[in-house]
């Protein structure tokens, strides 16, 4: 029933989200306020429990270079359909292949989904945590828009909002003197994303036909037909006269063509052609 396709959209969302926080730094100062050390906070993908286990395996956190702490970790925590951003399901995106402008790529409009992320900051002391918080929070009011090339083969680029929903703080210090104190800041985000379906390769539309009925409620026979085709003269000039135009299959999408529209009327089982002024079989 379902055909195979894969755009890597969710993977791209994870990469975009993580790239927002890969330049966080901490500054250590002496008693006079002079900078004595600058630490780049490492960032990795993984659940919070994984980082806590790794921290417990290295209780010595007094190194000059902070390898274990501070640290940032994030994970994708959920995907939820968002009906408020639904787009007409019958509409399509179109893209003309530049190497062959007689071919057209089409794709139905995407489905809106909210993708939730949790970013956790693991720190040794309270000041490290507040430095990280103040480098993140001011940019989200409450959202931050990121331009993402979602479907490169369709040249679809969209501004994706990333919303900061809430911030949780954990300071676990219960236990004896051998128990490690754990300070964790949790940032909960929602990325307003879209998921796309398969891409179809087809030729461009060169003829549009609309049949009109005298009374659609009574399902009467069609009374007229409106036909629109591209119009181009042999010298490359656009035209609205279909009789003077070259064959529509010879017209390229990059040509400066016009639109030629003709109406054909149905009478007694025949079609009256106003271009030729004669009746013909339908």
C-alpha positions as a printed Julia matrix, in Angstrom:
282×3 Matrix{Float64}:
   0.0    0.0     0.0
   2.73   2.47    0.98
   5.68   3.19   -1.29
   9.18   3.67    0.09
  10.52   7.2     0.42
  12.72   8.99    2.93
  13.61  12.68    3.12
  15.54  12.66    6.41
  13.35  15.5     7.7
  13.26  14.45   11.37
  17.02  13.89   11.33
  17.41  17.39    9.86
  15.25  18.84   12.65
  17.48  17.17   15.26
  20.59  18.6    13.63
  19.1   22.09   13.43
  17.99  22.04   17.06
  21.36  20.86   18.32
  23.25  23.45   16.26
  21.55  26.24   18.23
  23.44  25.33   21.41
  26.88  24.2    20.25
  28.58  27.54   21.04
  27.71  27.89   24.74
  30.66  29.0    26.9
  31.37  29.52   30.6
  33.75  32.07   32.1
  35.55  31.63   35.42
  36.85  34.72   37.23
  39.03  35.43   40.25
  38.07  37.43   43.33
  38.76  40.69   41.44
  36.47  39.81   38.55
  39.31  39.07   36.12
  38.75  36.28   33.62
  40.99  33.32   34.4
  39.36  30.54   32.37
  36.93  30.09   29.48
  35.22  26.73   29.01
  33.37  25.53   25.92
  30.36  23.51   27.05
  30.25  20.22   25.07
  26.95  19.17   23.53
  25.79  15.62   22.76
  22.57  13.83   21.85
  21.26  11.37   24.41
  18.76  10.9    27.25
  19.41  12.57   30.58
  19.74   9.26   32.43
  22.64   8.3    30.18
  24.64  11.38   31.19
  23.88  10.87   34.88
  25.28   7.34   34.73
  28.41   8.58   33.0
  28.88  11.27   35.64
  28.64   8.75   38.45
  31.51   6.76   36.93
  33.87   9.74   37.36
  33.43  11.31   40.81
  36.5   13.58   40.53
  35.28  16.88   39.01
  38.19  19.1    40.09
  40.06  19.02   36.8
  41.15  22.33   35.27
  39.63  21.31   31.93
  35.97  20.47   32.41
  35.57  17.2    30.55
  32.69  15.78   32.6
  31.03  18.99   33.74
  29.6   21.3    32.58
  27.82  19.46   29.78
  24.74  19.85   27.6
  22.6   16.96   26.42
  19.4   16.94   24.38
  16.92  14.4    23.07
  13.78  14.2    20.96
  10.97  13.42   23.39
   7.8   13.31   21.27
   6.0   13.94   17.98
   2.39  15.22   17.99
   0.02  16.13   15.14
  -0.97  19.82   15.08
  -4.38  20.26   13.44
  -4.29  24.08   13.79
  -1.63  24.3    11.04
  -3.27  21.86    8.61
  -3.0   22.8     4.91
  -5.39  21.77    2.14
  -4.5   18.14    1.45
  -5.23  18.36   -2.3
  -2.72  21.13   -3.0
   0.69  20.3    -4.41
   4.15  21.81   -4.46
   5.77  21.88   -7.88
   9.39  22.16   -8.96
  10.73  22.27  -12.53
  13.94  20.29  -13.01
  16.47  22.79  -14.32
  18.45  20.18  -16.27
  15.3   19.1   -18.11
  12.6   21.74  -18.07
  10.09  19.37  -19.67
   9.96  17.44  -16.38
   8.09  18.5   -13.28
   8.42  17.27   -9.69
   5.25  17.41   -7.61
   4.59  16.71   -3.95
   1.48  17.04   -1.82
   1.48  19.68    0.89
   3.12  18.57    4.15
   1.52  17.39    7.36
   2.14  19.64   10.42
   3.67  18.02   13.5
   4.97  19.43   16.77
   8.32  17.88   17.67
   9.31  18.27   21.32
  12.89  18.38   22.57
  14.41  18.43   26.04
  17.74  20.2    26.53
  19.49  19.45   29.84
  22.41  21.37   31.32
  24.53  19.42   33.83
  26.71  21.66   35.99
  28.92  21.42   39.03
  27.88  24.66   40.73
  24.94  27.04   40.6
  26.79  29.87   38.82
  27.65  27.63   35.86
  23.97  26.82   35.49
  22.81  30.44   35.55
  25.43  31.38   32.95
  24.02  28.76   30.59
  20.43  29.82   31.27
  21.16  33.49   30.54
  22.86  32.63   27.24
  19.77  30.74   26.01
  16.59  32.29   27.37
  16.83  35.87   25.96
  16.7   34.61   22.37
  13.32  32.88   22.81
  10.38  35.32   23.06
   9.07  32.65   23.3
  10.1   31.39   19.83
  13.19  31.54   17.64
  12.79  31.07   13.89
  15.31  29.02   11.93
  15.39  28.84    8.12
  15.64  25.16    7.12
  16.04  23.6     3.67
  13.56  20.81    4.35
  13.4   19.13    0.92
  16.5   20.02   -1.13
  15.29  18.13   -4.23
  12.14  20.32   -4.25
  13.96  23.5    -3.19
  11.58  23.86   -0.23
  12.96  26.16    2.47
  10.79  27.22    5.42
  11.16  29.29    8.58
  10.61  26.83   11.44
   9.67  28.25   14.88
  11.32  26.68   17.93
   9.39  27.59   21.08
  10.75  27.54   24.62
   7.85  26.18   26.69
   9.3   25.9    30.2
  12.44  25.54   32.32
  12.84  23.06   35.19
  15.54  23.08   37.83
  16.84  20.08   39.76
  19.24  20.32   42.69
  19.66  16.88   44.23
  21.77  17.03   47.38
  20.08  14.47   49.65
  22.25  11.67   51.0
  25.52  11.2    52.85
  28.82  12.98   52.16
  29.83  10.43   49.53
  26.72  11.14   47.44
  27.28  13.45   44.5
  25.33  16.7    44.32
  23.47  16.94   40.98
  22.46  20.29   39.46
  20.42  20.04   36.27
  18.57  22.67   34.23
  15.95  21.24   31.85
  14.68  23.31   28.92
  11.52  22.07   27.19
  11.11  23.09   23.53
   8.55  22.59   20.77
   9.66  22.67   17.14
   6.81  23.49   14.72
   7.78  21.13   11.93
   6.32  19.54    8.83
   6.61  16.03    7.38
   6.46  15.55    3.62
   5.2   12.71    1.45
   6.7   11.13   -1.69
   7.83  13.08   -4.75
   6.32  12.33   -8.17
   8.12  13.07  -11.44
   5.84  14.02  -14.31
   5.64  16.21  -17.37
   4.39  19.79  -17.05
   0.7   20.69  -17.46
   0.2   21.85  -21.06
  -3.61  21.74  -21.26
  -6.38  22.63  -18.83
  -9.92  21.49  -19.55
 -13.05  22.48  -17.63
 -16.47  21.04  -18.49
 -19.51  23.13  -17.53
 -23.03  21.81  -16.96
 -26.27  23.76  -17.27
 -27.46  22.47  -13.9
 -25.05  20.42  -11.77
 -27.77  19.72   -9.18
 -29.87  17.89  -11.81
 -26.8   16.26  -13.35
 -27.6   17.61  -16.8
 -25.29  16.92  -19.77
 -22.34  19.25  -20.19
 -23.17  22.41  -22.11
 -19.72  23.84  -22.73
 -16.01  23.16  -22.35
 -13.28  25.7   -21.54
  -9.83  24.74  -22.8
  -6.67  26.73  -21.96
  -3.29  25.99  -23.55
   0.03  27.84  -23.79
   0.39  30.03  -26.88
   3.66  30.84  -28.63
   4.32  32.08  -32.15
   7.09  30.62  -34.3
   9.18  33.77  -33.72
   9.1   33.25  -29.94
   6.47  35.9   -29.17
   3.57  35.04  -26.81
   0.08  34.77  -28.26
  -3.49  34.18  -27.1
  -4.51  32.71  -30.45
  -4.28  28.94  -30.24
  -4.7   28.57  -34.02
  -1.59  30.65  -34.66
   0.49  28.99  -31.96
   3.06  26.27  -32.46
   2.31  22.83  -31.01
   1.97  23.08  -27.24
   4.3   20.11  -26.73
   7.12  22.17  -28.26
   6.71  25.01  -25.75
   9.18  24.95  -22.86
   8.49  26.14  -19.35
  11.18  28.81  -19.73
   9.6   30.31  -22.88
   7.72  33.61  -22.72
   4.39  32.1   -23.73
   0.85  33.41  -23.42
  -2.41  31.66  -22.56
  -4.94  30.83  -25.25
  -8.45  30.04  -24.03
 -11.29  28.68  -26.18
 -14.85  27.78  -25.26
 -16.58  24.89  -27.03
 -20.39  24.57  -26.87
 -22.3   21.29  -26.93
 -25.4   21.21  -29.14
 -27.27  18.08  -30.25
 -24.39  15.83  -29.37
 -21.88  17.91  -31.34
 -19.33  20.48  -30.26
 -19.4   23.91  -31.88
 -15.83  25.14  -32.33
 -15.78  28.97  -32.42
 -12.23  28.92  -33.78
 -13.13  27.02  -36.96
 -16.83  27.99  -36.95
 -17.94  24.4   -37.45
 -19.48  21.48  -35.57
 -17.47  18.37  -34.75
 -17.82  15.14  -32.84
 -17.03  15.45  -29.09
